[in-house]
């Protein structure tokens, strides 16, 4: 059939008649928040450990960066084999300890968590490098004054490191949140949005609408909504960063 102008009907469909859209949006934010939160916690911890001089520091930094430079599809295939229920290494370890094997990606309750683990493994190095760069730019004078006043390491962390590092933290959160929202390679490679719709995000839903259902107009409308969501999240983090920068100065 020839193209037919439908106005705002596609947007009305998503916002009022499509429960699958809202479920996909919920899973998109759940994946993003879960992955980025863990990456921030691990990245900050590793950056604090790497901050300073010690033997083999450059070698450790190089090894940490390896997951980030690998191809996402290759990473997805490798983790797919590790999660495999019968021959995968994870179930092999569980059986060796006398524990019951798990379905992992075959379980609707576990699949999204498994994908978050893969994303955390791949992108925690990026968070670490950004935060480590921020730590190296912090001035030494406030820390020296705090040591003279008797402040402990925990006090220095909460009252000096975190406030002074907050603009860098928000920048890292901005970059990683945008990338996590747009994640497609790993999800499609490992689960294709399944089992059922358990790991379907807005990106995979748009792909299915386009290249499996051939609803190009509806998929385009979905991606416009998705763009607005990503833009809104980006503006929010930029505003928070400006506030943190103003308080720092």
Helices and strands as residue ranges (DSSP letters): H 9-16, H 19-50, H 57-69, H 72-83, H 89-96, G 104-106, H 111-136, H 141-148, H 153-156, I 157-161, H 162-181, H 185-190, H 202-211, H 216-248
